[in-house]
Amino acid sequence: PETALADLIDNSLAAGARKVDIRLDWRGGDPLVEVLDDGAGMGYERLVEAMRFGGEGPDADRDDADLGRFGLGLKTASLSQCRELTVASRRDGSVARLAWDVDRVDDGWCADAPETSPAGGLAAIFADTGDGTLISWNRMDRLGGLSGLDLDGFNDRVASIRAHLAMTFHRFLSGEARRLAVNVNGLALTAWDPFCRHHDATMVLPRDVIRGPEGSIGARSYILPHRDRFDSERDWEEAGGPGGWVERQGFYVYRGERLVS
């Protein structure tokens, strides 16, 4: 779920969003997931293209900040988690809404145009806001990772989602890149920097450039502080982030300021 939600946030960034709200409602083991942004929104024709599989391929002209590649992220990410995907978008005061229902694609691969989105907290907010897009995941797939959990298990998954997004988008959350605020179930995410650059004992090595036939890649190495350099064991554990220090050491690959691997 955390990887799929990160794909949706990519789309929000491409739409110029400054804020993304995510709500995961347990609903007794049959969750509803909603993602609402304040981006530019889409008219009906643009929404049709966004919901078309492979609508914009790798050769399409894209803004430098657009993290899209094959025109599949919204659909494949969402349908990896749910059996019903609904997207509602408002642009210039007009709302367009389309839905994919996995159980109905045998009828001819036609998206539905429902009057409303699944009833949820962010759907109610979307009804009274300005331009932006609401994505709803309903009827979660049993293999997606969120369905059929008890409340404690569900809350553990929400915590994992928060940690993953705080790492993946840390340059946006901190304002190092274009600032983006992300809330998960009403709580704001705080950036987690895998290089611990805020600590005085972190050693930053010179930047290198790896040149190739289609462009160049900047590479920089960091030597992380020894645990004795932290004020407390708790500070050391928190700086280590999800999985701890040993698991988090290695290579981090970014594109457009977004951690991709």
DACOR-V846778 format. One record per helix or strand. SS is the DSSP state (H for helix, E for strand). FROM is the first residue (numbers start at 1). TO is the last residue. If there is no record, write none. Layout:
SS;FROM;TO + SS;FROM;TO
This chain:
H;2;14 + E;19;25 + H;27;29 + E;32;37 + H;44;51 + H;73;79 + E;82;91 + E;94;101 + H;102;107 + E;112;112 + H;121;126 + E;132;140 + H;151;168 + H;170;173 + E;181;184 + E;187;188 + E;203;204 + E;208;212 + E;215;219 + E;222;223 + H;227;229 + H;233;240 + H;244;248 + E;254;255 + E;258;259
